[in-house]
Amino acid sequence: SILIETARNNPLFPNRAGYAHSQIIPQNPKITPKELAGKLSITVGEALAILEGYEIPAK
């Protein structure tokens, strides 16, 4: 979608996504886009893009 593509083109996206994937999501795998946006001070659209690309690691 255009929203996801636009968010991923933001130069800060890789760092924000990396931080979210390593620090925030493992502690709260059911976090909502709105909650993630609040924690990272980003838009809900960017939070959706981060969550869309996250896969829960197999144990």
N, CA, C and O atoms as a CHARMM CRD file, in Angstrom:
* protein
*
  236
    1    1 SER  N      0.83300  -1.17700   0.00000 PROA 1      0.00000
    2    1 SER  CA     0.00000   0.00000   0.00000 PROA 1      0.00000
    3    1 SER  C      0.88400   1.25000   0.00000 PROA 1      0.00000
    4    1 SER  O      2.06100   1.18800   0.35600 PROA 1      0.00000
    5    2 ILE  N      0.32300   2.34400  -0.38900 PROA 2      0.00000
    6    2 ILE  CA     1.06400   3.60500  -0.44700 PROA 2      0.00000
    7    2 ILE  C      1.49700   4.03600   0.95100 PROA 2      0.00000
    8    2 ILE  O      2.59300   4.57000   1.12000 PROA 2      0.00000
    9    3 LEU  N      0.65900   3.81400   1.94300 PROA 3      0.00000
   10    3 LEU  CA     0.99300   4.19900   3.31600 PROA 3      0.00000
   11    3 LEU  C      2.25000   3.47700   3.79000 PROA 3      0.00000
   12    3 LEU  O      3.16300   4.10300   4.32700 PROA 3      0.00000
   13    4 ILE  N      2.29700   2.17200   3.59300 PROA 4      0.00000
   14    4 ILE  CA     3.43800   1.36700   4.03800 PROA 4      0.00000
   15    4 ILE  C      4.69700   1.77400   3.27900 PROA 4      0.00000
   16    4 ILE  O      5.76200   1.93500   3.87400 PROA 4      0.00000
   17    5 GLU  N      4.57100   1.93600   1.97900 PROA 5      0.00000
   18    5 GLU  CA     5.71500   2.31700   1.15000 PROA 5      0.00000
   19    5 GLU  C      6.27000   3.67900   1.56600 PROA 5      0.00000
   20    5 GLU  O      7.48400   3.85900   1.65000 PROA 5      0.00000
   21    6 THR  N      5.38900   4.62400   1.82100 PROA 6      0.00000
   22    6 THR  CA     5.81100   5.96400   2.23800 PROA 6      0.00000
   23    6 THR  C      6.52300   5.91100   3.58600 PROA 6      0.00000
   24    6 THR  O      7.56400   6.54300   3.76300 PROA 6      0.00000
   25    7 ALA  N      5.97400   5.17000   4.52500 PROA 7      0.00000
   26    7 ALA  CA     6.60000   5.05600   5.84800 PROA 7      0.00000
   27    7 ALA  C      7.98300   4.42500   5.73900 PROA 7      0.00000
   28    7 ALA  O      8.92200   4.86400   6.40300 PROA 7      0.00000
   29    8 ARG  N      8.10800   3.40600   4.91200 PROA 8      0.00000
   30    8 ARG  CA     9.39800   2.71500   4.76900 PROA 8      0.00000
   31    8 ARG  C     10.43600   3.56500   4.04700 PROA 8      0.00000
   32    8 ARG  O     11.63200   3.30300   4.17700 PROA 8      0.00000
   33    9 ASN  N     10.01800   4.55900   3.30300 PROA 9      0.00000
   34    9 ASN  CA    10.95400   5.45000   2.61700 PROA 9      0.00000
   35    9 ASN  C     11.49900   6.54300   3.53100 PROA 9      0.00000
   36    9 ASN  O     12.41600   7.26600   3.14200 PROA 9      0.00000
   37   10 ASN  N     10.95600   6.67800   4.72800 PROA 10     0.00000
   38   10 ASN  CA    11.45500   7.65000   5.69800 PROA 10     0.00000
   39   10 ASN  C     12.85900   7.21000   6.11700 PROA 10     0.00000
   40   10 ASN  O     13.04500   6.05500   6.50100 PROA 10     0.00000
   41   11 PRO  N     13.85300   8.10400   6.05300 PROA 11     0.00000
   42   11 PRO  CA    15.21800   7.70900   6.41000 PROA 11     0.00000
   43   11 PRO  C     15.37300   7.19500   7.84500 PROA 11     0.00000
   44   11 PRO  O     16.31100   6.45100   8.13200 PROA 11     0.00000
   45   12 LEU  N     14.47600   7.57600   8.73700 PROA 12     0.00000
   46   12 LEU  CA    14.55800   7.12100  10.13000 PROA 12     0.00000
   47   12 LEU  C     13.86300   5.77900  10.35600 PROA 12     0.00000
   48   12 LEU  O     13.99100   5.18700  11.42800 PROA 12     0.00000
   49   13 PHE  N     13.13500   5.29900   9.35900 PROA 13     0.00000
   50   13 PHE  CA    12.34200   4.08400   9.52600 PROA 13     0.00000
   51   13 PHE  C     13.17800   2.87500   9.95900 PROA 13     0.00000
   52   13 PHE  O     12.78600   2.19500  10.90700 PROA 13     0.00000
   53   14 PRO  N     14.31300   2.57400   9.31000 PROA 14     0.00000
   54   14 PRO  CA    15.05900   1.36600   9.71700 PROA 14     0.00000
   55   14 PRO  C     15.47600   1.36900  11.18500 PROA 14     0.00000
   56   14 PRO  O     15.39800   0.34000  11.85600 PROA 14     0.00000
   57   15 ASN  N     15.91500   2.51700  11.68100 PROA 15     0.00000
   58   15 ASN  CA    16.31900   2.58500  13.09700 PROA 15     0.00000
   59   15 ASN  C     15.12700   2.42800  14.02500 PROA 15     0.00000
   60   15 ASN  O     15.20700   1.71800  15.02700 PROA 15     0.00000
   61   16 ARG  N     14.02800   3.08200  13.69800 PROA 16     0.00000
   62   16 ARG  CA    12.82600   2.96900  14.53200 PROA 16     0.00000
   63   16 ARG  C     12.29200   1.54400  14.51200 PROA 16     0.00000
   64   16 ARG  O     11.91300   1.00300  15.55100 PROA 16     0.00000
   65   17 ALA  N     12.26200   0.93900  13.33400 PROA 17     0.00000
   66   17 ALA  CA    11.76400  -0.43400  13.21900 PROA 17     0.00000
   67   17 ALA  C     12.67200  -1.39800  13.97800 PROA 17     0.00000
   68   17 ALA  O     12.19300  -2.29600  14.67000 PROA 17     0.00000
   69   18 GLY  N     13.97600  -1.20700  13.84700 PROA 18     0.00000
   70   18 GLY  CA    14.92300  -2.06900  14.56100 PROA 18     0.00000
   71   18 GLY  C     14.74600  -1.97900  16.06400 PROA 18     0.00000
   72   18 GLY  O     14.74900  -2.99500  16.76000 PROA 18     0.00000
   73   19 TYR  N     14.59200  -0.76200  16.56400 PROA 19     0.00000
   74   19 TYR  CA    14.38100  -0.57400  18.00100 PROA 19     0.00000
   75   19 TYR  C     13.06700  -1.21600  18.43800 PROA 19     0.00000
   76   19 TYR  O     13.01600  -1.90600  19.45700 PROA 19     0.00000
   77   20 ALA  N     12.01500  -0.98900  17.67300 PROA 20     0.00000
   78   20 ALA  CA    10.71300  -1.56500  18.02400 PROA 20     0.00000
   79   20 ALA  C     10.78200  -3.08600  18.02600 PROA 20     0.00000
   80   20 ALA  O     10.24700  -3.73200  18.92800 PROA 20     0.00000
   81   21 HSD  N     11.43900  -3.66100  17.01900 PROA 21     0.00000
   82   21 HSD  CA    11.50300  -5.11900  16.90100 PROA 21     0.00000
   83   21 HSD  C     12.37100  -5.75500  17.98400 PROA 21     0.00000
   84   21 HSD  O     12.11800  -6.88700  18.39600 PROA 21     0.00000
   85   22 SER  N     13.39000  -5.03600  18.44600 PROA 22     0.00000
   86   22 SER  CA    14.28000  -5.63300  19.44500 PROA 22     0.00000
   87   22 SER  C     13.91000  -5.29400  20.88700 PROA 22     0.00000
   88   22 SER  O     14.19800  -6.07200  21.79600 PROA 22     0.00000
   89   23 GLN  N     13.27500  -4.13900  21.10800 PROA 23     0.00000
   90   23 GLN  CA    13.03200  -3.69500  22.47600 PROA 23     0.00000
   91   23 GLN  C     11.56300  -3.64200  22.89300 PROA 23     0.00000
   92   23 GLN  O     11.22600  -4.02800  24.01200 PROA 23     0.00000
   93   24 ILE  N     10.70500  -3.17900  22.02700 PROA 24     0.00000
   94   24 ILE  CA     9.31500  -2.92700  22.42500 PROA 24     0.00000
   95   24 ILE  C      8.41000  -4.12500  22.15800 PROA 24     0.00000
   96   24 ILE  O      7.69700  -4.57800  23.05500 PROA 24     0.00000
   97   25 ILE  N      8.43500  -4.63400  20.94600 PROA 25     0.00000
   98   25 ILE  CA     7.49400  -5.69700  20.56600 PROA 25     0.00000
   99   25 ILE  C      7.73600  -6.99800  21.34000 PROA 25     0.00000
  100   25 ILE  O      6.76300  -7.63400  21.74600 PROA 25     0.00000
  101   26 PRO  N      8.98700  -7.42400  21.56400 PROA 26     0.00000
  102   26 PRO  CA     9.17400  -8.66100  22.34400 PROA 26     0.00000
  103   26 PRO  C      8.57500  -8.58300  23.75300 PROA 26     0.00000
  104   26 PRO  O      8.11800  -9.59300  24.28800 PROA 26     0.00000
  105   27 GLN  N      8.57600  -7.39600  24.34800 PROA 27     0.00000
  106   27 GLN  CA     8.00300  -7.22800  25.68200 PROA 27     0.00000
  107   27 GLN  C      6.48600  -7.14300  25.64500 PROA 27     0.00000
  108   27 GLN  O      5.81900  -7.44600  26.63400 PROA 27     0.00000
  109   28 ASN  N      5.93600  -6.72800  24.49600 PROA 28     0.00000
  110   28 ASN  CA     4.48800  -6.56300  24.35700 PROA 28     0.00000
  111   28 ASN  C      4.08000  -6.94600  22.93400 PROA 28     0.00000
  112   28 ASN  O      3.80400  -6.06700  22.11700 PROA 28     0.00000
  113   29 PRO  N      4.03700  -8.24900  22.62500 PROA 29     0.00000
  114   29 PRO  CA     3.76000  -8.68400  21.25400 PROA 29     0.00000
  115   29 PRO  C      2.37100  -8.30800  20.73900 PROA 29     0.00000
  116   29 PRO  O      2.13400  -8.33500  19.53100 PROA 29     0.00000
  117   30 LYS  N      1.46200  -7.96200  21.62700 PROA 30     0.00000
  118   30 LYS  CA     0.10600  -7.59300  21.19600 PROA 30     0.00000
  119   30 LYS  C     -0.09300  -6.07500  21.18100 PROA 30     0.00000
  120   30 LYS  O     -1.22500  -5.59500  21.22900 PROA 30     0.00000
  121   31 ILE  N      1.00000  -5.33000  21.11600 PROA 31     0.00000
  122   31 ILE  CA     0.91400  -3.86700  21.11700 PROA 31     0.00000
  123   31 ILE  C      0.13300  -3.38900  19.89000 PROA 31     0.00000
  124   31 ILE  O      0.26800  -3.94000  18.79700 PROA 31     0.00000
  125   32 THR  N     -0.66400  -2.37900  20.09000 PROA 32     0.00000
  126   32 THR  CA    -1.45000  -1.83000  18.98200 PROA 32     0.00000
  127   32 THR  C     -0.62200  -0.77200  18.25500 PROA 32     0.00000
  128   32 THR  O      0.33200  -0.23200  18.81500 PROA 32     0.00000
  129   33 PRO  N     -0.98700  -0.48000  17.01600 PROA 33     0.00000
  130   33 PRO  CA    -0.28000   0.58400  16.29800 PROA 33     0.00000
  131   33 PRO  C     -0.33000   1.92000  17.04000 PROA 33     0.00000
  132   33 PRO  O      0.65200   2.66200  17.05200 PROA 33     0.00000
  133   34 LYS  N     -1.45700   2.22200  17.65100 PROA 34     0.00000
  134   34 LYS  CA    -1.59000   3.48800  18.38300 PROA 34     0.00000
  135   34 LYS  C     -0.64200   3.52500  19.58500 PROA 34     0.00000
  136   34 LYS  O     -0.01700   4.55300  19.84700 PROA 34     0.00000
  137   35 GLU  N     -0.53100   2.42100  20.30900 PROA 35     0.00000
  138   35 GLU  CA     0.37600   2.36100  21.45700 PROA 35     0.00000
  139   35 GLU  C      1.83300   2.48900  21.00900 PROA 35     0.00000
  140   35 GLU  O      2.61700   3.21100  21.62400 PROA 35     0.00000
  141   36 LEU  N      2.18600   1.78500  19.93700 PROA 36     0.00000
  142   36 LEU  CA     3.55100   1.85000  19.41900 PROA 36     0.00000
  143   36 LEU  C      3.87700   3.26000  18.94200 PROA 36     0.00000
  144   36 LEU  O      4.97300   3.76700  19.18300 PROA 36     0.00000
  145   37 ALA  N      2.93000   3.88500  18.26900 PROA 37     0.00000
  146   37 ALA  CA     3.12700   5.26100  17.80600 PROA 37     0.00000
  147   37 ALA  C      3.39300   6.19200  18.98800 PROA 37     0.00000
  148   37 ALA  O      4.25600   7.06500  18.91100 PROA 37     0.00000
  149   38 GLY  N      2.66400   6.00800  20.06000 PROA 38     0.00000
  150   38 GLY  CA     2.86700   6.83000  21.24700 PROA 38     0.00000
  151   38 GLY  C      4.22900   6.61500  21.88700 PROA 38     0.00000
  152   38 GLY  O      4.87200   7.57400  22.31400 PROA 38     0.00000
  153   39 LYS  N      4.67200   5.36600  21.95700 PROA 39     0.00000
  154   39 LYS  CA     5.96500   5.06100  22.57000 PROA 39     0.00000
  155   39 LYS  C      7.13100   5.62100  21.76300 PROA 39     0.00000
  156   39 LYS  O      8.13100   6.06000  22.33100 PROA 39     0.00000
  157   40 LEU  N      7.00100   5.60600  20.43200 PROA 40     0.00000
  158   40 LEU  CA     8.10000   6.05500  19.57600 PROA 40     0.00000
  159   40 LEU  C      7.93200   7.48500  19.06800 PROA 40     0.00000
  160   40 LEU  O      8.80800   8.00200  18.37300 PROA 40     0.00000
  161   41 SER  N      6.82700   8.12000  19.40500 PROA 41     0.00000
  162   41 SER  CA     6.51900   9.47100  18.90400 PROA 41     0.00000
  163   41 SER  C      6.55000   9.51200  17.37800 PROA 41     0.00000
  164   41 SER  O      7.19600  10.36600  16.77100 PROA 41     0.00000
  165   42 ILE  N      5.83100   8.56200  16.77600 PROA 42     0.00000
  166   42 ILE  CA     5.72500   8.48000  15.32000 PROA 42     0.00000
  167   42 ILE  C      4.24900   8.45600  14.94900 PROA 42     0.00000
  168   42 ILE  O      3.38100   8.41200  15.82100 PROA 42     0.00000
  169   43 THR  N      3.97300   8.48600  13.65500 PROA 43     0.00000
  170   43 THR  CA     2.58600   8.42100  13.21300 PROA 43     0.00000
  171   43 THR  C      2.06400   6.99000  13.33300 PROA 43     0.00000
  172   43 THR  O      2.83900   6.03400  13.37700 PROA 43     0.00000
  173   44 VAL  N      0.75800   6.86300  13.38300 PROA 44     0.00000
  174   44 VAL  CA     0.13400   5.53900  13.43100 PROA 44     0.00000
  175   44 VAL  C      0.44300   4.78500  12.13300 PROA 44     0.00000
  176   44 VAL  O      0.61800   3.56700  12.15200 PROA 44     0.00000
  177   45 GLY  N      0.51000   5.49500  11.02000 PROA 45     0.00000
  178   45 GLY  CA     0.85200   4.86100   9.74300 PROA 45     0.00000
  179   45 GLY  C      2.23000   4.23000   9.77600 PROA 45     0.00000
  180   45 GLY  O      2.41800   3.12100   9.27500 PROA 45     0.00000
  181   46 GLU  N      3.19200   4.92200  10.35900 PROA 46     0.00000
  182   46 GLU  CA     4.53700   4.36900  10.46100 PROA 46     0.00000
  183   46 GLU  C      4.54600   3.17500  11.41700 PROA 46     0.00000
  184   46 GLU  O      5.24500   2.19100  11.17600 PROA 46     0.00000
  185   47 ALA  N      3.78100   3.26000  12.48700 PROA 47     0.00000
  186   47 ALA  CA     3.67800   2.13600  13.42000 PROA 47     0.00000
  187   47 ALA  C      3.07000   0.91600  12.73000 PROA 47     0.00000
  188   47 ALA  O      3.50200  -0.21200  12.96400 PROA 47     0.00000
  189   48 LEU  N      2.07200   1.14100  11.88500 PROA 48     0.00000
  190   48 LEU  CA     1.48100   0.03500  11.12200 PROA 48     0.00000
  191   48 LEU  C      2.52800  -0.62700  10.23600 PROA 48     0.00000
  192   48 LEU  O      2.58000  -1.85300  10.14100 PROA 48     0.00000
  193   49 ALA  N      3.35900   0.18100   9.59000 PROA 49     0.00000
  194   49 ALA  CA     4.40600  -0.35400   8.71900 PROA 49     0.00000
  195   49 ALA  C      5.40600  -1.18200   9.51800 PROA 49     0.00000
  196   49 ALA  O      5.86100  -2.22600   9.05000 PROA 49     0.00000
  197   50 ILE  N      5.74800  -0.73000  10.70800 PROA 50     0.00000
  198   50 ILE  CA     6.67800  -1.47200  11.56200 PROA 50     0.00000
  199   50 ILE  C      6.05900  -2.79800  11.98600 PROA 50     0.00000
  200   50 ILE  O      6.71000  -3.84100  11.91800 PROA 50     0.00000
  201   51 LEU  N      4.81500  -2.76000  12.41800 PROA 51     0.00000
  202   51 LEU  CA     4.15600  -3.98500  12.87800 PROA 51     0.00000
  203   51 LEU  C      3.89300  -4.95300  11.73400 PROA 51     0.00000
  204   51 LEU  O      3.91900  -6.16700  11.93700 PROA 51     0.00000
  205   52 GLU  N      3.64100  -4.44000  10.54700 PROA 52     0.00000
  206   52 GLU  CA     3.39200  -5.31700   9.40400 PROA 52     0.00000
  207   52 GLU  C      4.62100  -6.16200   9.08500 PROA 52     0.00000
  208   52 GLU  O      4.49200  -7.31200   8.66700 PROA 52     0.00000
  209   53 GLY  N      5.79900  -5.60300   9.27800 PROA 53     0.00000
  210   53 GLY  CA     7.02600  -6.31200   8.94300 PROA 53     0.00000
  211   53 GLY  C      7.56100  -7.18800  10.05100 PROA 53     0.00000
  212   53 GLY  O      8.60600  -7.81600   9.88100 PROA 53     0.00000
  213   54 TYR  N      6.87800  -7.25100  11.18300 PROA 54     0.00000
  214   54 TYR  CA     7.39300  -8.00900  12.32300 PROA 54     0.00000
  215   54 TYR  C      6.84100  -9.42300  12.33200 PROA 54     0.00000
  216   54 TYR  O      5.63700  -9.64100  12.19300 PROA 54     0.00000
  217   55 GLU  N      7.74100 -10.37400  12.49800 PROA 55     0.00000
  218   55 GLU  CA     7.33000 -11.77200  12.65200 PROA 55     0.00000
  219   55 GLU  C      7.79500 -12.23700  14.02200 PROA 55     0.00000
  220   55 GLU  O      8.93800 -12.00100  14.41300 PROA 55     0.00000
  221   56 ILE  N      6.90600 -12.89700  14.74400 PROA 56     0.00000
  222   56 ILE  CA     7.25800 -13.40700  16.07300 PROA 56     0.00000
  223   56 ILE  C      8.25100 -14.55300  15.89000 PROA 56     0.00000
  224   56 ILE  O      7.95700 -15.51900  15.18600 PROA 56     0.00000
  225   57 PRO  N      9.42700 -14.45500  16.51800 PROA 57     0.00000
  226   57 PRO  CA    10.42700 -15.50900  16.36600 PROA 57     0.00000
  227   57 PRO  C      9.94100 -16.83900  16.94500 PROA 57     0.00000
  228   57 PRO  O      9.27000 -16.87300  17.97600 PROA 57     0.00000
  229   58 ALA  N     10.28900 -17.92200  16.27100 PROA 58     0.00000
  230   58 ALA  CA     9.93900 -19.25900  16.76500 PROA 58     0.00000
  231   58 ALA  C     10.79300 -19.56800  17.98500 PROA 58     0.00000
  232   58 ALA  O     11.96300 -19.19200  18.05000 PROA 58     0.00000
  233   59 LYS  N     10.19700 -20.25500  18.94600 PROA 59     0.00000
  234   59 LYS  CA    10.93200 -20.60100  20.17300 PROA 59     0.00000
  235   59 LYS  C     11.58300 -21.95100  20.03800 PROA 59     0.00000
  236   59 LYS  O     12.24500 -22.41300  20.96800 PROA 59     0.00000
